[in-house]
Amino acid sequence: MEHTKLSRADASAAVTRLGWRYVLGEFRTEVLTGSLPLAADVAARAAAVPDVEGHLRMDIRADRLLLSLQTAEQGWVTTHDAELARQLSALTQEFRLTTQPGDRTVQVLELAIDALDIAKIRPFWKAALGYTDEPEGGHGLVDPLGQGPAVWFQQMDAPRPQRNRIHVDVSVPHDEAPLRIEATLAAGGTVQSDAEAPAFWVLADPEGNEACITTWQGRD
């Protein structure tokens, strides 16, 4: 099957109607099963879908199954991943279940570290976290088991001791971002910058610690 990389816009359009969301180079969804045995049954069937190896990652929980798709060797979603999303959604319907973003909706976390000398500090974080290099020549670090947040490094041009130098990037579906930002502001946060929206909004807690709400939009 063809493995053509998809643009962000094409990726989102390909799976949104299926109950999946494109987030940070992956297709993600969940299947609410109501029980662990049923989640395991659905996972077993999903693992048997042809040509799924190297694309599908699953997380079985007590009452649900979390699914993500990506062409691992490319570190991106392809036409094959979109077809697998279609097949997996059809499979869940055989159990009278559905693929859907979930009650909290899907998200991906990244840890961003500001640095004056990225090459000098990168080995420390790779060793401390037990991470590996990002695929396809990327400069970030990823958890080889896909459990922890990815780490990327932001180049600084001068020391900035007045602010935190590590912040969290929260990548959410494009249609979830307004609600997430609204909830963050209601919890006492402020918008530090929306200059790059809808790619990302820089938010801060009441003490100035920053987090970014990010989407795929505005990046192609």
N, C-alpha and C positions, 0 to 999 in steps of 0.2 A: 504494500500500500504506500502511496505517495506520502512523503514527510516534508511538505513545504511549510516553511515558517509563515506564521500569520502575523499581520500587523496587529497592534493593540485593538484598534477599532474593529477589525474583522474578527478577532478572537472573541471580543465581547459579544458581537452580534451573532456569532455562530452558536453560542451556548446559553445565552440568557433565557431564551424561551423554553429551554429544557430544564430550567431550575438550577443551572450551574452559574457561577460567576467567574469572570476572568480577574485575577488579582496577582500582580507582581510575577508575571511569567508562568502562571499556572491556572488551570481550571480547577475550581473547588466547589464542593457541595456536601450535603449530608443527607442521610436517610434515617428518619426517625422510626425505629423498629419497636420500641417499647420494652424490649428484653434483650439480654445478652445472647441467648441461644439463637434468636432470629437474626441478630446482627452478624453472628458468626456464619449462619447459613447463607445470608446474602453475600458476605465476603468470600465464601468458598466458591459460589457461583461466579462472582465477579473475577476472581483469580483465574477462572477457567476460560474466560473470554479470549478468543484467538488474538495473538499479537499484542497482548496487554503487557507483557514483561518489558521492563525498561521504560514504562510510561505510567503505570498506576501505583499509587501509594495509598494504603488504607490504615485507619486507626479505629479499632473496635472498642466501643465504650459500652457501659451497662445498658443503655437504652437507644443507642444510635450507632451508625457507621459513618465515619468521615472519609470522604474520597477526594483525592487530588490527582490530576493528570498533567504530565509534562514529558516531552521527549528528553530524557535525561542526558543523552550525549550532546544535545544542543543547548540544554538549559533554557528551553523555550517551548511554547506550544506550537503544534503543527496541525496540518489538515488531518493527520492520523489521530491526534488527540481529540479533535472535534468529533470525528467519527466514533471514537471510543466512548465519548460522553453520550452520544446518541444511543449507542448500544447498551451502555450501563443504565441509562434512564429507562429504556425499554425493559431491561432485565428486572429492575425494581418493581415495575408495574405488574410483572408476573406474580409478585408477592403481595399485590395490592398496596404497594407503597409508592412513594414519589421521591424524586431528587429535588431538594429545595435548599436555599441559602441558610435556613435555620432561624431560630428565635433571636439569636444575637447577630446573625449573619456571619459569613466567612470573613476572615481577615488574616493577614500575614504580618508578623512583627520583624523589624530590623533594628539593630543597634548601630547608631552612627557615632563614630569617634573622631573628633577634630584633632588634627596633628600637624605639627610643623615639618616633621620628618617621618612620613608614612612608612618608608622602607625600614626605618629603625625600630618602630614600635610594632609593626605587623607580626613579626615572628613571635613576639611575646604573647599576643592575643591568640595566635594560632596554637601555641603550645599550652597556654593556660586553659583554653576551652576544649582542647582536643579536636579542633576543627580541621577541615581540609580546604584546599583552594576552590574557589568558585569555578564552575566549568566554563568552557569556551573562552579561556583567556581573561576572564574577569579578575578584578583586583580585590574582590571581597573574600570573605571566609564563610563557609557554611558547615552546619552540623551534618556529618555523614549519615546520621540516622534520621535526619529531617525532624528532629524534636525541638531543638532550640532555635532562637531567632538568628537570622543571618547577620553578619557584621560587615559594615563597609566603612571606609575611611574618607573623611572630608578634608581637603587640603586647606590649611590655614596660612595666611600671609603674615600674621603677626600674633604674638601671644594675646590671649583674651582672658585674663584672670578674673574678670568681673562677672563671668557667666559660666554655666556648666559647659563642659567640653564633651560630654556624652549625652545623647538624646535618643529617644525612641521614635522610630518611624512606624506608624500604624497604617498599613495599606489595606484599604477597604474597597468594596465594589463602588463604582461611580455613583450609583443611586443611593448609597448608604451614607456618603460623606456629609450631606447637609444635616441629617439627623444626628450623626455622631458629633459634629461641631456644635450643634445646638445644645446637646446634652452636656458637652464639655464646658461650654460657656455658663450654662445653668449651674454647674458644679463649682463655679468660682474662677474659671479660666478666662483668659483674654486672648484675642487674636493679635499676635505680634506682627504678622505680615501675611497678606493675601496676594502679594505681587506675582506669585507663580501659580496661583489658582487657575484651573482646577487640578493642576499637577500635584500641588501640595499647599497646605495652609500651615503656618508656624503658630502654634498655640503655646501658652505658658500658664503654669499654675500660679497661685497667689504669691509665691516666693521667687518667681522668675524662671523656674526650671522648665525646659522646653520639650515639646513633643510635636511631631508633624503628622497631620492626617493627610494621607496621600492616595491618589487614584491613578489609573492608567491614562486618563485624559490629558491632553495638552502636552504629550511627550513625543508623538510621531512627527 
